[in-house]
Amino acid sequence: MSRAFAYLASVVLFSASVAQAAPKLADSAALHAGIAGLQQDPSTMSAQGFAYDAAAQIAGLYGLKPAPSPQPLLEARLPSGDAAKVAAGDTQIALTQLSISEGTNNQLRVQQAQHNSKAAIFISGGVISLQDLATAAQTQGVDGIALADGVVTLSRPLVIWQGAALVIHPGDVLRMQAADGAFLLNFGRLDLRGATLRSDVAAQAPESQYRPFVLTSGAGEVYAEANHFQALGMAELGPFAGFVISTQGLFASTTAAVLRNNHFEDMGGVALIGTKGAQVTQNAFLASRSTALTLTQISDGAALGNTIYRSKGGAGLRVAGRSKDLLVAGNLVMGGLGNGVQVDGGSFGVTMRGNAVLDNAQTGLTAKTADCLSVQDNVIAANGASGLRLTKTGFVQITGNAVVDNAGSAIAVGAQLIKARLDLRGNLMAQNQIGLSGAALHLVTLRDNDLTAQLPRMFDGEFAQHQAAYLISGRQDRTAIFQISSAAADDADFASVCSQE
């Protein structure tokens, strides 16, 4: 078990051992005024710390403590070494190498965008800056990259081979042209700090149009801080979705990817796949054309203090692909056209803490085929369907959350796994269409929850038959544990199961 997850498990053990007071009920008008206030000036959402401040503001309405701010990360060193070599080469060589780690799915649109040209630019065997790259290419007669008025324009694929590094410095601008099939493919090291990377495709262009992308694959490494990424990638097109770090496979990178304080706007998506220890911290994801941030096959990573606003398709944040031991804390996920947060694909040991998931068109937080999921101290409010939806989940602990004013159930539970447990402790469920709804329940435990503002539709579905007994038990002993079970309960609990390796 990782140190990070061991710490989280100890927190779970402690929280389970003490009484959990439910958040206090806030005025619905105050909630909606708070949401409206956050939406007034989206340009401020890129400010470092915006998500933490916003989540804390909403949490304060309900008397919740906000998630702790992330600790400053150690400053990454710039790559150093001999000057890299720059040469013209065959695009198909790079795409063939890419197929080894990513497969050939979705490559057709990339290949068609080349218009039968095989010309690419290759960096190998050293370190080079973006502007030096443009100068070296011009000196050597390598076409496809030019520097003018401080802007580097790329009109063909650029490939960083393993053992090489490209450094893009503060103030640099890289503009990638779609008409010529440009993209940036990294098998080596990509270091971006305070730069701008964008395509020349307008936001209103159809999604079927080719858009340049930035993809790191295989043993590639990425450090990206305080950059502006705009109009990159093709939604739902896997590794070509926009800004993707996919370091899976036999020869995967052992260096943790870092995305810190970046601004992503009009992106097909940002995704991290197969990385260990990844840190996605205090970024802004605005008007993404599909799922804004996808974390797949991630272990021992964290998504902290990010702002995800008005995603146009998919979820705002998705955790998938058997991700393990992941902390998602202090994020603001608001105003999307899909689910706010989605956890699926057999993910294990995900902790959601101190997030504000607000005003999304569908469910606030949905989890499917996930196990050892802990949802603590979040505000999940004003979403267009259920606040939380759990389907085919294992051990889940939902503690100290304010789940309010959602258009569906506060918490909807369906098809619990045979050995599943759902522990609901100290939550406020108020002003939703329904409190708890469920089907195919296995074992649910309720303690210290506040549903007094959820009447008259407190329970629905398989919960409904237990409503009278629940109310009576609350009158007789407010500290009583109320349990719904389809079979005899064993002694296993969240802490004992989920703290195991």
Sequence and secondary structure as in RCSB ss.txt:
>XXXX:A:sequence
MSRAFAYLASVVLFSASVAQAAPKLADSAALHAGIAGLQQDPSTMSAQGFAYDAAAQIAGLYGLKPAPSPQPLLE
ARLPSGDAAKVAAGDTQIALTQLSISEGTNNQLRVQQAQHNSKAAIFISGGVISLQDLATAAQTQGVDGIALADG
VVTLSRPLVIWQGAALVIHPGDVLRMQAADGAFLLNFGRLDLRGATLRSDVAAQAPESQYRPFVLTSGAGEVYAE
ANHFQALGMAELGPFAGFVISTQGLFASTTAAVLRNNHFEDMGGVALIGTKGAQVTQNAFLASRSTALTLTQISD
GAALGNTIYRSKGGAGLRVAGRSKDLLVAGNLVMGGLGNGVQVDGGSFGVTMRGNAVLDNAQTGLTAKTADCLSV
QDNVIAANGASGLRLTKTGFVQITGNAVVDNAGSAIAVGAQLIKARLDLRGNLMAQNQIGLSGAALHLVTLRDND
LTAQLPRMFDGEFAQHQAAYLISGRQDRTAIFQISSAAADDADFASVCSQE
>XXXX:A:secstr
  HHHHHHHHHHHHHHHS         HHHHHHHHHHHHS GGGGGSTTHHHHHHHHHHHHTT            
     SSB EEEEEEHHHHHHHHHHHH STTHHHHHHTTTT  EEEEEESSEEEHHHHHHHHHHHT  SEEEETT
EEEE S EEE TT EEEE TT EEEE TTTT  EEESSEEEEES EEEES  TTS TTS    EEEETT EEEEE
S EEES S TT GGGSSEEEE  STT   S  EEES EEES S EEEES BS EEES EEES SS SEEEES BS
 EEES EEE  SSS SEEEESS EEEEEES EEES SS SEEE TT EEEEEES EEES SS SEEEES BSEEE
ES EEES SS SEEEES  EEEEES EEES SSEEEEEES  TT EEEEES EEESSSEEEEEES  EEEEES B
 TTS S  EEETTGGGHHHHHHHHHH TT  EEEESS   S  HHHHHT  
